[in-house]
């Protein structure tokens, strides 16, 4: 059986199927970016990144407590696309009613505030109970900070992030 071509249309079709199966009323907007950055970029083709923005009157149900349903929907959609296309060289970011974007802004602001405190006091701060995606947002937010650096330590569920003074 021929595998499906991974593009915006396939993503849109599967988002539509998922929404219909859930029995909710929603609209979705899909955009694609080709990510060809990284050290191996010359050796391999660009991997696409798909952004799926969903708007719905049932957005709180779709998001779930602490975004758990949103994470699950993103996972299910990614697995479905992988099985249909036989590809896993893509990324998928699902957002519902801007929830993830708002959360990212809050985390970025929090990271800046803690970084300023660390720069002033010279004492490192430990951040616990963060998902890997949340740690990544904080690492990214502070990569250009002139006075602090970030590092993750620990394993699995016990992994945490440290914001500490440079030097």
N, C-alpha and C positions, 0 to 999 in steps of 0.2 A: 504494500500500500504506500502510495506517495505521501511524503510528509508535507504538512502545510508550510507556506512561506510566512516567516515571522515579520509582520508589519503592523501598522496602525489599524488596518482593517480587521486583521485576525484578533488583535487585542480588543477592539471595539465589539466585535461579534461575541467574544467570550465574556466580556463585562456585561453585555446585554443579556446573555443567557443566564449568567449568575444572578443578576438583579431580578429577572423574571422568575427564576426558580425560588428566590427568596420571597417572592410575592410582595415586593415593595415598589412604590412609584419613585423613579429616580431618573436623572439625566446624567450623562457622563461625557467628559471631554478628554480626549487622548492626544498627547503630543509625544514626539520622539526626538531624541538628541543622539547623535553619534559621538560616543566617547572614544577618542583616539589618543588620549593622553596616557602617560605611564611609560616605564622603561622598556616594555616589550612592544610598544606601539608600532615600531617598524617591522617587527617579526610577524605580527598578526593583524588581521583586519580589525577595524573599529567595532566595538561591541555597542549595540544600541541600548539606550536607556529610555524606557517608556514611563511617562507620567500620566496617571489616571486621576482625574478630578471628578468626584461624584457629588451631586447636589440632590438632596432628598428631604421630604417632610419627615421621613423616618431616620434622619441622620443620627440621632442619639442612639437608636437601636443598632444601626449599622456600625457605629463607632464602638459601642460597648464600654464597660467599665475600664478606665485607664487605657482605652484604645485596643483592648484585647480582641474584640470582634474585627476591628479594622486590620490588625496584624494577621488574624486568621484568614480574612478575605484576600489579603495581599498574597499570603502563602499559597492558598488554594488556586488563585489565578496564575501564579508563577508556575506551580506544578503542572497545571493544565496546559499552559503554553509550552512548557518543556516537553511534555508527553506528545503533544500534537506536532511539534516541529523537530523534535530530537536535538534541540539546541539548548545549551545552558550558558551561552556566552552573552547574556543580556541581563539588564537589571530592570526591576519594576518597582515603581513607587506609587502607592495608592493613597489618596487623601480624600476625606469625606468632609464636606462643608468647611474646608480650610483648617480642620482640627490639627493635623500634623504640622502644618505651617505655623500656626499659633504656638504650638508646643515648642517647636524649634526656636522661635523668637524668644520665648520665655527662658529656655535653656541657655541661649546665647547671651541674653541680658544677665542671667544669674552668673554665668561663667565670667563675664566681664567684671561684675561687682566683686566676686570672690578674688579674681586676679588682681584687682586694684587693692583689695585688703591685704593679699599676700605680698604685693609689691611694697606696701606701706609698712607692714609689721615685720616682714622677713620670715614669717612662719608659714610652713606649708599647710594646706588644707586637704583633707581626705573626703571624697564624695562616694558614698555607698549606695547600694540599691538602684543602680542605673542599668538600663538595658544596654547591650552593645551599641545599638544605634544612637542612644543618648550620649554615651561616652564619646562616640565618633563626632557628634555635633560639637561637644565641648572641646575636644582636641582640635578640630578644624577652626572653631571660633577663636582659639588662643594661639594658633601657629605663628601669627605675626606679632604677638604681644612682645614688646621690647624687654620686659622685666621678669616674665614668668615662663615656665615650661610645664608641660603636662606629661604624665606617664601613667599607664595602667599596670596594676600589680594584682597578684592573686590568681586563682584558677576558678573556672566555671561560675557557679552562683556567687562565690566569694570574691569575684573580681571587683576591684574598685579603682577609682581614678584619684591621682594626687596632682594638685596644682602647687608648684613650688617655685621659689625664686631662682632666677638664672644665675649660674656661676657659683 
